[in-house]
Amino acid sequence: MAELHYELVTPSRLARSGDAFMVVVPGTEGDLGVMAGHMPTMTAIRDGEVAIYSSEHQIETKFHISGGFAEINEKGLIILAEEAKEEN
């Protein structure tokens, strides 16, 4: 299975970057699961949790984010969040 390249960026730093099986983003219309080959789109995101999956059933890490935008394109996923804090 192809992996999705992602970046989680805030105004002050690159919070995380890498490859994942799937990333779940808190969209304003509901949660959005993004995998490699996803249709290109741009969406606003709400305060909530970004979950990064290393496999179908394995969450690698989670971040609590505050607002922003997500862009999905042929290169992967870019999440531009006002704030991002990794959950323990």
MODELLER restraints for C-alpha pairs under 7 A, 6 or more apart:
rsr = mdl.restraints
at = mdl.atoms
rsr.add(forms.Gaussian(group=physical.xy_distance, feature=features.Distance(at['CA:2:A'], at['CA:36:A']), mean=6.05, stdev=0.5))
rsr.add(forms.Gaussian(group=physical.xy_distance, feature=features.Distance(at['CA:3:A'], at['CA:19:A']), mean=5.85, stdev=0.5))
rsr.add(forms.Gaussian(group=physical.xy_distance, feature=features.Distance(at['CA:3:A'], at['CA:20:A']), mean=5.43, stdev=0.5))
rsr.add(forms.Gaussian(group=physical.xy_distance, feature=features.Distance(at['CA:3:A'], at['CA:21:A']), mean=5.17, stdev=0.5))
rsr.add(forms.Gaussian(group=physical.xy_distance, feature=features.Distance(at['CA:3:A'], at['CA:36:A']), mean=5.60, stdev=0.5))
rsr.add(forms.Gaussian(group=physical.xy_distance, feature=features.Distance(at['CA:4:A'], at['CA:19:A']), mean=5.32, stdev=0.5))
rsr.add(forms.Gaussian(group=physical.xy_distance, feature=features.Distance(at['CA:4:A'], at['CA:20:A']), mean=5.23, stdev=0.5))
rsr.add(forms.Gaussian(group=physical.xy_distance, feature=features.Distance(at['CA:4:A'], at['CA:21:A']), mean=6.10, stdev=0.5))
rsr.add(forms.Gaussian(group=physical.xy_distance, feature=features.Distance(at['CA:4:A'], at['CA:22:A']), mean=6.64, stdev=0.5))
rsr.add(forms.Gaussian(group=physical.xy_distance, feature=features.Distance(at['CA:4:A'], at['CA:35:A']), mean=5.74, stdev=0.5))
rsr.add(forms.Gaussian(group=physical.xy_distance, feature=features.Distance(at['CA:4:A'], at['CA:36:A']), mean=4.45, stdev=0.5))
rsr.add(forms.Gaussian(group=physical.xy_distance, feature=features.Distance(at['CA:4:A'], at['CA:76:A']), mean=5.76, stdev=0.5))
rsr.add(forms.Gaussian(group=physical.xy_distance, feature=features.Distance(at['CA:5:A'], at['CA:18:A']), mean=5.70, stdev=0.5))
rsr.add(forms.Gaussian(group=physical.xy_distance, feature=features.Distance(at['CA:5:A'], at['CA:19:A']), mean=4.35, stdev=0.5))
rsr.add(forms.Gaussian(group=physical.xy_distance, feature=features.Distance(at['CA:5:A'], at['CA:20:A']), mean=6.48, stdev=0.5))
rsr.add(forms.Gaussian(group=physical.xy_distance, feature=features.Distance(at['CA:5:A'], at['CA:75:A']), mean=6.99, stdev=0.5))
rsr.add(forms.Gaussian(group=physical.xy_distance, feature=features.Distance(at['CA:5:A'], at['CA:76:A']), mean=4.87, stdev=0.5))
rsr.add(forms.Gaussian(group=physical.xy_distance, feature=features.Distance(at['CA:5:A'], at['CA:77:A']), mean=6.35, stdev=0.5))
rsr.add(forms.Gaussian(group=physical.xy_distance, feature=features.Distance(at['CA:6:A'], at['CA:17:A']), mean=5.63, stdev=0.5))
rsr.add(forms.Gaussian(group=physical.xy_distance, feature=features.Distance(at['CA:6:A'], at['CA:18:A']), mean=5.63, stdev=0.5))
rsr.add(forms.Gaussian(group=physical.xy_distance, feature=features.Distance(at['CA:6:A'], at['CA:19:A']), mean=6.10, stdev=0.5))
rsr.add(forms.Gaussian(group=physical.xy_distance, feature=features.Distance(at['CA:6:A'], at['CA:76:A']), mean=5.71, stdev=0.5))
rsr.add(forms.Gaussian(group=physical.xy_distance, feature=features.Distance(at['CA:6:A'], at['CA:77:A']), mean=4.60, stdev=0.5))
rsr.add(forms.Gaussian(group=physical.xy_distance, feature=features.Distance(at['CA:6:A'], at['CA:78:A']), mean=5.74, stdev=0.5))
rsr.add(forms.Gaussian(group=physical.xy_distance, feature=features.Distance(at['CA:7:A'], at['CA:16:A']), mean=5.88, stdev=0.5))
rsr.add(forms.Gaussian(group=physical.xy_distance, feature=features.Distance(at['CA:7:A'], at['CA:17:A']), mean=4.32, stdev=0.5))
rsr.add(forms.Gaussian(group=physical.xy_distance, feature=features.Distance(at['CA:7:A'], at['CA:18:A']), mean=6.74, stdev=0.5))
rsr.add(forms.Gaussian(group=physical.xy_distance, feature=features.Distance(at['CA:7:A'], at['CA:77:A']), mean=6.40, stdev=0.5))
rsr.add(forms.Gaussian(group=physical.xy_distance, feature=features.Distance(at['CA:7:A'], at['CA:78:A']), mean=4.91, stdev=0.5))
rsr.add(forms.Gaussian(group=physical.xy_distance, feature=features.Distance(at['CA:7:A'], at['CA:79:A']), mean=6.14, stdev=0.5))
rsr.add(forms.Gaussian(group=physical.xy_distance, feature=features.Distance(at['CA:8:A'], at['CA:14:A']), mean=6.20, stdev=0.5))
rsr.add(forms.Gaussian(group=physical.xy_distance, feature=features.Distance(at['CA:8:A'], at['CA:15:A']), mean=5.47, stdev=0.5))
rsr.add(forms.Gaussian(group=physical.xy_distance, feature=features.Distance(at['CA:8:A'], at['CA:16:A']), mean=5.23, stdev=0.5))
rsr.add(forms.Gaussian(group=physical.xy_distance, feature=features.Distance(at['CA:8:A'], at['CA:17:A']), mean=6.27, stdev=0.5))
rsr.add(forms.Gaussian(group=physical.xy_distance, feature=features.Distance(at['CA:8:A'], at['CA:78:A']), mean=6.16, stdev=0.5))
rsr.add(forms.Gaussian(group=physical.xy_distance, feature=features.Distance(at['CA:8:A'], at['CA:79:A']), mean=4.80, stdev=0.5))
rsr.add(forms.Gaussian(group=physical.xy_distance, feature=features.Distance(at['CA:8:A'], at['CA:80:A']), mean=6.30, stdev=0.5))
rsr.add(forms.Gaussian(group=physical.xy_distance, feature=features.Distance(at['CA:9:A'], at['CA:15:A']), mean=5.55, stdev=0.5))
rsr.add(forms.Gaussian(group=physical.xy_distance, feature=features.Distance(at['CA:9:A'], at['CA:79:A']), mean=6.04, stdev=0.5))
rsr.add(forms.Gaussian(group=physical.xy_distance, feature=features.Distance(at['CA:9:A'], at['CA:80:A']), mean=5.02, stdev=0.5))
rsr.add(forms.Gaussian(group=physical.xy_distance, feature=features.Distance(at['CA:9:A'], at['CA:81:A']), mean=6.17, stdev=0.5))
rsr.add(forms.Gaussian(group=physical.xy_distance, feature=features.Distance(at['CA:10:A'], at['CA:80:A']), mean=5.87, stdev=0.5))
rsr.add(forms.Gaussian(group=physical.xy_distance, feature=features.Distance(at['CA:10:A'], at['CA:81:A']), mean=5.11, stdev=0.5))
rsr.add(forms.Gaussian(group=physical.xy_distance, feature=features.Distance(at['CA:10:A'], at['CA:82:A']), mean=5.52, stdev=0.5))
rsr.add(forms.Gaussian(group=physical.xy_distance, feature=features.Distance(at['CA:10:A'], at['CA:83:A']), mean=5.75, stdev=0.5))
rsr.add(forms.Gaussian(group=physical.xy_distance, feature=features.Distance(at['CA:10:A'], at['CA:84:A']), mean=6.79, stdev=0.5))
rsr.add(forms.Gaussian(group=physical.xy_distance, feature=features.Distance(at['CA:11:A'], at['CA:82:A']), mean=6.58, stdev=0.5))
rsr.add(forms.Gaussian(group=physical.xy_distance, feature=features.Distance(at['CA:15:A'], at['CA:84:A']), mean=6.85, stdev=0.5))
rsr.add(forms.Gaussian(group=physical.xy_distance, feature=features.Distance(at['CA:20:A'], at['CA:52:A']), mean=6.60, stdev=0.5))
rsr.add(forms.Gaussian(group=physical.xy_distance, feature=features.Distance(at['CA:20:A'], at['CA:53:A']), mean=5.89, stdev=0.5))
rsr.add(forms.Gaussian(group=physical.xy_distance, feature=features.Distance(at['CA:20:A'], at['CA:54:A']), mean=5.20, stdev=0.5))
rsr.add(forms.Gaussian(group=physical.xy_distance, feature=features.Distance(at['CA:21:A'], at['CA:35:A']), mean=6.38, stdev=0.5))
rsr.add(forms.Gaussian(group=physical.xy_distance, feature=features.Distance(at['CA:21:A'], at['CA:53:A']), mean=5.56, stdev=0.5))
rsr.add(forms.Gaussian(group=physical.xy_distance, feature=features.Distance(at['CA:21:A'], at['CA:54:A']), mean=5.14, stdev=0.5))
rsr.add(forms.Gaussian(group=physical.xy_distance, feature=features.Distance(at['CA:21:A'], at['CA:55:A']), mean=5.25, stdev=0.5))
rsr.add(forms.Gaussian(group=physical.xy_distance, feature=features.Distance(at['CA:21:A'], at['CA:56:A']), mean=6.83, stdev=0.5))
rsr.add(forms.Gaussian(group=physical.xy_distance, feature=features.Distance(at['CA:22:A'], at['CA:33:A']), mean=6.62, stdev=0.5))
rsr.add(forms.Gaussian(group=physical.xy_distance, feature=features.Distance(at['CA:22:A'], at['CA:34:A']), mean=5.53, stdev=0.5))
rsr.add(forms.Gaussian(group=physical.xy_distance, feature=features.Distance(at['CA:22:A'], at['CA:35:A']), mean=4.71, stdev=0.5))
rsr.add(forms.Gaussian(group=physical.xy_distance, feature=features.Distance(at['CA:22:A'], at['CA:52:A']), mean=6.23, stdev=0.5))
rsr.add(forms.Gaussian(group=physical.xy_distance, feature=features.Distance(at['CA:22:A'], at['CA:53:A']), mean=5.12, stdev=0.5))
rsr.add(forms.Gaussian(group=physical.xy_distance, feature=features.Distance(at['CA:23:A'], at['CA:33:A']), mean=5.85, stdev=0.5))
rsr.add(forms.Gaussian(group=physical.xy_distance, feature=features.Distance(at['CA:23:A'], at['CA:34:A']), mean=5.29, stdev=0.5))
rsr.add(forms.Gaussian(group=physical.xy_distance, feature=features.Distance(at['CA:23:A'], at['CA:35:A']), mean=6.79, stdev=0.5))
rsr.add(forms.Gaussian(group=physical.xy_distance, feature=features.Distance(at['CA:23:A'], at['CA:50:A']), mean=6.96, stdev=0.5))
rsr.add(forms.Gaussian(group=physical.xy_distance, feature=features.Distance(at['CA:23:A'], at['CA:51:A']), mean=5.69, stdev=0.5))
rsr.add(forms.Gaussian(group=physical.xy_distance, feature=features.Distance(at['CA:23:A'], at['CA:52:A']), mean=4.60, stdev=0.5))
rsr.add(forms.Gaussian(group=physical.xy_distance, feature=features.Distance(at['CA:23:A'], at['CA:53:A']), mean=6.01, stdev=0.5))
rsr.add(forms.Gaussian(group=physical.xy_distance, feature=features.Distance(at['CA:24:A'], at['CA:31:A']), mean=6.52, stdev=0.5))
rsr.add(forms.Gaussian(group=physical.xy_distance, feature=features.Distance(at['CA:24:A'], at['CA:32:A']), mean=5.46, stdev=0.5))
rsr.add(forms.Gaussian(group=physical.xy_distance, feature=features.Distance(at['CA:24:A'], at['CA:33:A']), mean=4.33, stdev=0.5))
rsr.add(forms.Gaussian(group=physical.xy_distance, feature=features.Distance(at['CA:24:A'], at['CA:34:A']), mean=6.12, stdev=0.5))
rsr.add(forms.Gaussian(group=physical.xy_distance, feature=features.Distance(at['CA:24:A'], at['CA:50:A']), mean=5.58, stdev=0.5))
rsr.add(forms.Gaussian(group=physical.xy_distance, feature=features.Distance(at['CA:24:A'], at['CA:51:A']), mean=5.14, stdev=0.5))
rsr.add(forms.Gaussian(group=physical.xy_distance, feature=features.Distance(at['CA:24:A'], at['CA:52:A']), mean=6.61, stdev=0.5))
rsr.add(forms.Gaussian(group=physical.xy_distance, feature=features.Distance(at['CA:25:A'], at['CA:31:A']), mean=5.63, stdev=0.5))
rsr.add(forms.Gaussian(group=physical.xy_distance, feature=features.Distance(at['CA:25:A'], at['CA:32:A']), mean=5.12, stdev=0.5))
rsr.add(forms.Gaussian(group=physical.xy_distance, feature=features.Distance(at['CA:25:A'], at['CA:33:A']), mean=6.42, stdev=0.5))
rsr.add(forms.Gaussian(group=physical.xy_distance, feature=features.Distance(at['CA:25:A'], at['CA:49:A']), mean=6.99, stdev=0.5))
rsr.add(forms.Gaussian(group=physical.xy_distance, feature=features.Distance(at['CA:25:A'], at['CA:50:A']), mean=5.02, stdev=0.5))
rsr.add(forms.Gaussian(group=physical.xy_distance, feature=features.Distance(at['CA:26:A'], at['CA:32:A']), mean=6.31, stdev=0.5))
rsr.add(forms.Gaussian(group=physical.xy_distance, feature=features.Distance(at['CA:26:A'], at['CA:45:A']), mean=5.60, stdev=0.5))
rsr.add(forms.Gaussian(group=physical.xy_distance, feature=features.Distance(at['CA:26:A'], at['CA:46:A']), mean=5.79, stdev=0.5))
rsr.add(forms.Gaussian(group=physical.xy_distance, feature=features.Distance(at['CA:26:A'], at['CA:48:A']), mean=5.78, stdev=0.5))
rsr.add(forms.Gaussian(group=physical.xy_distance, feature=features.Distance(at['CA:26:A'], at['CA:49:A']), mean=6.31, stdev=0.5))
rsr.add(forms.Gaussian(group=physical.xy_distance, feature=features.Distance(at['CA:26:A'], at['CA:50:A']), mean=6.58, stdev=0.5))
rsr.add(forms.Gaussian(group=physical.xy_distance, feature=features.Distance(at['CA:27:A'], at['CA:43:A']), mean=6.76, stdev=0.5))
rsr.add(forms.Gaussian(group=physical.xy_distance, feature=features.Distance(at['CA:27:A'], at['CA:44:A']), mean=6.09, stdev=0.5))
rsr.add(forms.Gaussian(group=physical.xy_distance, feature=features.Distance(at['CA:27:A'], at['CA:45:A']), mean=4.23, stdev=0.5))
rsr.add(forms.Gaussian(group=physical.xy_distance, feature=features.Distance(at['CA:27:A'], at['CA:46:A']), mean=5.77, stdev=0.5))
rsr.add(forms.Gaussian(group=physical.xy_distance, feature=features.Distance(at['CA:28:A'], at['CA:44:A']), mean=6.01, stdev=0.5))
rsr.add(forms.Gaussian(group=physical.xy_distance, feature=features.Distance(at['CA:28:A'], at['CA:45:A']), mean=5.19, stdev=0.5))
rsr.add(forms.Gaussian(group=physical.xy_distance, feature=features.Distance(at['CA:28:A'], at['CA:46:A']), mean=5.31, stdev=0.5))
rsr.add(forms.Gaussian(group=physical.xy_distance, feature=features.Distance(at['CA:40:A'], at['CA:72:A']), mean=4.93, stdev=0.5))
rsr.add(forms.Gaussian(group=physical.xy_distance, feature=features.Distance(at['CA:40:A'], at['CA:73:A']), mean=4.56, stdev=0.5))
rsr.add(forms.Gaussian(group=physical.xy_distance, feature=features.Distance(at['CA:40:A'], at['CA:74:A']), mean=6.84, stdev=0.5))
rsr.add(forms.Gaussian(group=physical.xy_distance, feature=features.Distance(at['CA:41:A'], at['CA:71:A']), mean=5.97, stdev=0.5))
rsr.add(forms.Gaussian(group=physical.xy_distance, feature=features.Distance(at['CA:41:A'], at['CA:72:A']), mean=5.18, stdev=0.5))
rsr.add(forms.Gaussian(group=physical.xy_distance, feature=features.Distance(at['CA:41:A'], at['CA:73:A']), mean=6.79, stdev=0.5))
rsr.add(forms.Gaussian(group=physical.xy_distance, feature=features.Distance(at['CA:42:A'], at['CA:70:A']), mean=5.67, stdev=0.5))
rsr.add(forms.Gaussian(group=physical.xy_distance, feature=features.Distance(at['CA:42:A'], at['CA:71:A']), mean=4.41, stdev=0.5))
rsr.add(forms.Gaussian(group=physical.xy_distance, feature=features.Distance(at['CA:42:A'], at['CA:72:A']), mean=6.19, stdev=0.5))
rsr.add(forms.Gaussian(group=physical.xy_distance, feature=features.Distance(at['CA:43:A'], at['CA:69:A']), mean=5.70, stdev=0.5))
rsr.add(forms.Gaussian(group=physical.xy_distance, feature=features.Distance(at['CA:43:A'], at['CA:70:A']), mean=5.40, stdev=0.5))
rsr.add(forms.Gaussian(group=physical.xy_distance, feature=features.Distance(at['CA:43:A'], at['CA:71:A']), mean=6.64, stdev=0.5))
rsr.add(forms.Gaussian(group=physical.xy_distance, feature=features.Distance(at['CA:44:A'], at['CA:68:A']), mean=5.97, stdev=0.5))
rsr.add(forms.Gaussian(group=physical.xy_distance, feature=features.Distance(at['CA:44:A'], at['CA:69:A']), mean=4.39, stdev=0.5))
rsr.add(forms.Gaussian(group=physical.xy_distance, feature=features.Distance(at['CA:44:A'], at['CA:70:A']), mean=6.34, stdev=0.5))
rsr.add(forms.Gaussian(group=physical.xy_distance, feature=features.Distance(at['CA:45:A'], at['CA:67:A']), mean=5.39, stdev=0.5))
rsr.add(forms.Gaussian(group=physical.xy_distance, feature=features.Distance(at['CA:45:A'], at['CA:68:A']), mean=5.33, stdev=0.5))
rsr.add(forms.Gaussian(group=physical.xy_distance, feature=features.Distance(at['CA:45:A'], at['CA:69:A']), mean=5.27, stdev=0.5))
rsr.add(forms.Gaussian(group=physical.xy_distance, feature=features.Distance(at['CA:45:A'], at['CA:70:A']), mean=6.69, stdev=0.5))
rsr.add(forms.Gaussian(group=physical.xy_distance, feature=features.Distance(at['CA:46:A'], at['CA:66:A']), mean=6.61, stdev=0.5))
rsr.add(forms.Gaussian(group=physical.xy_distance, feature=features.Distance(at['CA:46:A'], at['CA:67:A']), mean=4.65, stdev=0.5))
rsr.add(forms.Gaussian(group=physical.xy_distance, feature=features.Distance(at['CA:46:A'], at['CA:68:A']), mean=6.97, stdev=0.5))
rsr.add(forms.Gaussian(group=physical.xy_distance, feature=features.Distance(at['CA:47:A'], at['CA:65:A']), mean=5.57, stdev=0.5))
rsr.add(forms.Gaussian(group=physical.xy_distance, feature=features.Distance(at['CA:47:A'], at['CA:66:A']), mean=4.28, stdev=0.5))
rsr.add(forms.Gaussian(group=physical.xy_distance, feature=features.Distance(at['CA:47:A'], at['CA:67:A']), mean=4.94, stdev=0.5))
rsr.add(forms.Gaussian(group=physical.xy_distance, feature=features.Distance(at['CA:48:A'], at['CA:64:A']), mean=5.62, stdev=0.5))
rsr.add(forms.Gaussian(group=physical.xy_distance, feature=features.Distance(at['CA:48:A'], at['CA:65:A']), mean=5.54, stdev=0.5))
rsr.add(forms.Gaussian(group=physical.xy_distance, feature=features.Distance(at['CA:48:A'], at['CA:66:A']), mean=6.68, stdev=0.5))
rsr.add(forms.Gaussian(group=physical.xy_distance, feature=features.Distance(at['CA:49:A'], at['CA:62:A']), mean=6.58, stdev=0.5))
rsr.add(forms.Gaussian(group=physical.xy_distance, feature=features.Distance(at['CA:49:A'], at['CA:63:A']), mean=5.61, stdev=0.5))
rsr.add(forms.Gaussian(group=physical.xy_distance, feature=features.Distance(at['CA:49:A'], at['CA:64:A']), mean=4.57, stdev=0.5))
rsr.add(forms.Gaussian(group=physical.xy_distance, feature=features.Distance(at['CA:49:A'], at['CA:65:A']), mean=6.06, stdev=0.5))
rsr.add(forms.Gaussian(group=physical.xy_distance, feature=features.Distance(at['CA:50:A'], at['CA:62:A']), mean=5.56, stdev=0.5))
rsr.add(forms.Gaussian(group=physical.xy_distance, feature=features.Distance(at['CA:50:A'], at['CA:63:A']), mean=5.15, stdev=0.5))
rsr.add(forms.Gaussian(group=physical.xy_distance, feature=features.Distance(at['CA:50:A'], at['CA:64:A']), mean=6.38, stdev=0.5))
rsr.add(forms.Gaussian(group=physical.xy_distance, feature=features.Distance(at['CA:51:A'], at['CA:59:A']), mean=6.61, stdev=0.5))
rsr.add(forms.Gaussian(group=physical.xy_distance, feature=features.Distance(at['CA:51:A'], at['CA:61:A']), mean=6.19, stdev=0.5))
rsr.add(forms.Gaussian(group=physical.xy_distance, feature=features.Distance(at['CA:51:A'], at['CA:62:A']), mean=4.55, stdev=0.5))
rsr.add(forms.Gaussian(group=physical.xy_distance, feature=features.Distance(at['CA:51:A'], at['CA:63:A']), mean=6.68, stdev=0.5))
rsr.add(forms.Gaussian(group=physical.xy_distance, feature=features.Distance(at['CA:52:A'], at['CA:59:A']), mean=5.75, stdev=0.5))
rsr.add(forms.Gaussian(group=physical.xy_distance, feature=features.Distance(at['CA:52:A'], at['CA:60:A']), mean=5.60, stdev=0.5))
rsr.add(forms.Gaussian(group=physical.xy_distance, feature=features.Distance(at['CA:52:A'], at['CA:61:A']), mean=5.49, stdev=0.5))
rsr.add(forms.Gaussian(group=physical.xy_distance, feature=features.Distance(at['CA:52:A'], at['CA:62:A']), mean=6.15, stdev=0.5))
rsr.add(forms.Gaussian(group=physical.xy_distance, feature=features.Distance(at['CA:53:A'], at['CA:59:A']), mean=4.24, stdev=0.5))
rsr.add(forms.Gaussian(group=physical.xy_distance, feature=features.Distance(at['CA:53:A'], at['CA:60:A']), mean=5.27, stdev=0.5))
rsr.add(forms.Gaussian(group=physical.xy_distance, feature=features.Distance(at['CA:54:A'], at['CA:60:A']), mean=5.47, stdev=0.5))
rsr.add(forms.Gaussian(group=physical.xy_distance, feature=features.Distance(at['CA:62:A'], at['CA:86:A']), mean=5.96, stdev=0.5))
rsr.add(forms.Gaussian(group=physical.xy_distance, feature=features.Distance(at['CA:62:A'], at['CA:87:A']), mean=5.54, stdev=0.5))
rsr.add(forms.Gaussian(group=physical.xy_distance, feature=features.Distance(at['CA:63:A'], at['CA:84:A']), mean=6.09, stdev=0.5))
rsr.add(forms.Gaussian(group=physical.xy_distance, feature=features.Distance(at['CA:63:A'], at['CA:85:A']), mean=5.30, stdev=0.5))
rsr.add(forms.Gaussian(group=physical.xy_distance, feature=features.Distance(at['CA:63:A'], at['CA:86:A']), mean=4.23, stdev=0.5))
rsr.add(forms.Gaussian(group=physical.xy_distance, feature=features.Distance(at['CA:63:A'], at['CA:87:A']), mean=5.43, stdev=0.5))
rsr.add(forms.Gaussian(group=physical.xy_distance, feature=features.Distance(at['CA:64:A'], at['CA:84:A']), mean=5.65, stdev=0.5))
rsr.add(forms.Gaussian(group=physical.xy_distance, feature=features.Distance(at['CA:64:A'], at['CA:85:A']), mean=5.26, stdev=0.5))
rsr.add(forms.Gaussian(group=physical.xy_distance, feature=features.Distance(at['CA:64:A'], at['CA:86:A']), mean=6.35, stdev=0.5))
rsr.add(forms.Gaussian(group=physical.xy_distance, feature=features.Distance(at['CA:64:A'], at['CA:87:A']), mean=6.69, stdev=0.5))
rsr.add(forms.Gaussian(group=physical.xy_distance, feature=features.Distance(at['CA:65:A'], at['CA:81:A']), mean=6.30, stdev=0.5))
rsr.add(forms.Gaussian(group=physical.xy_distance, feature=features.Distance(at['CA:65:A'], at['CA:83:A']), mean=5.41, stdev=0.5))
rsr.add(forms.Gaussian(group=physical.xy_distance, feature=features.Distance(at['CA:65:A'], at['CA:84:A']), mean=4.40, stdev=0.5))
rsr.add(forms.Gaussian(group=physical.xy_distance, feature=features.Distance(at['CA:65:A'], at['CA:85:A']), mean=6.49, stdev=0.5))
rsr.add(forms.Gaussian(group=physical.xy_distance, feature=features.Distance(at['CA:66:A'], at['CA:81:A']), mean=6.02, stdev=0.5))
rsr.add(forms.Gaussian(group=physical.xy_distance, feature=features.Distance(at['CA:66:A'], at['CA:82:A']), mean=5.41, stdev=0.5))
rsr.add(forms.Gaussian(group=physical.xy_distance, feature=features.Distance(at['CA:66:A'], at['CA:83:A']), mean=5.13, stdev=0.5))
rsr.add(forms.Gaussian(group=physical.xy_distance, feature=features.Distance(at['CA:66:A'], at['CA:84:A']), mean=6.68, stdev=0.5))
rsr.add(forms.Gaussian(group=physical.xy_distance, feature=features.Distance(at['CA:67:A'], at['CA:81:A']), mean=5.60, stdev=0.5))
rsr.add(forms.Gaussian(group=physical.xy_distance, feature=features.Distance(at['CA:67:A'], at['CA:82:A']), mean=5.77, stdev=0.5))
rsr.add(forms.Gaussian(group=physical.xy_distance, feature=features.Distance(at['CA:68:A'], at['CA:80:A']), mean=5.48, stdev=0.5))
rsr.add(forms.Gaussian(group=physical.xy_distance, feature=features.Distance(at['CA:68:A'], at['CA:81:A']), mean=4.39, stdev=0.5))
rsr.add(forms.Gaussian(group=physical.xy_distance, feature=features.Distance(at['CA:68:A'], at['CA:82:A']), mean=5.83, stdev=0.5))
rsr.add(forms.Gaussian(group=physical.xy_distance, feature=features.Distance(at['CA:69:A'], at['CA:79:A']), mean=6.02, stdev=0.5))
rsr.add(forms.Gaussian(group=physical.xy_distance, feature=features.Distance(at['CA:69:A'], at['CA:80:A']), mean=5.23, stdev=0.5))
rsr.add(forms.Gaussian(group=physical.xy_distance, feature=features.Distance(at['CA:69:A'], at['CA:81:A']), mean=6.51, stdev=0.5))
rsr.add(forms.Gaussian(group=physical.xy_distance, feature=features.Distance(at['CA:70:A'], at['CA:78:A']), mean=5.68, stdev=0.5))
rsr.add(forms.Gaussian(group=physical.xy_distance, feature=features.Distance(at['CA:70:A'], at['CA:79:A']), mean=4.40, stdev=0.5))
rsr.add(forms.Gaussian(group=physical.xy_distance, feature=features.Distance(at['CA:70:A'], at['CA:80:A']), mean=6.09, stdev=0.5))
rsr.add(forms.Gaussian(group=physical.xy_distance, feature=features.Distance(at['CA:71:A'], at['CA:77:A']), mean=5.75, stdev=0.5))
rsr.add(forms.Gaussian(group=physical.xy_distance, feature=features.Distance(at['CA:71:A'], at['CA:78:A']), mean=5.21, stdev=0.5))
rsr.add(forms.Gaussian(group=physical.xy_distance, feature=features.Distance(at['CA:71:A'], at['CA:79:A']), mean=6.50, stdev=0.5))
rsr.add(forms.Gaussian(group=physical.xy_distance, feature=features.Distance(at['CA:72:A'], at['CA:78:A']), mean=6.53, stdev=0.5))
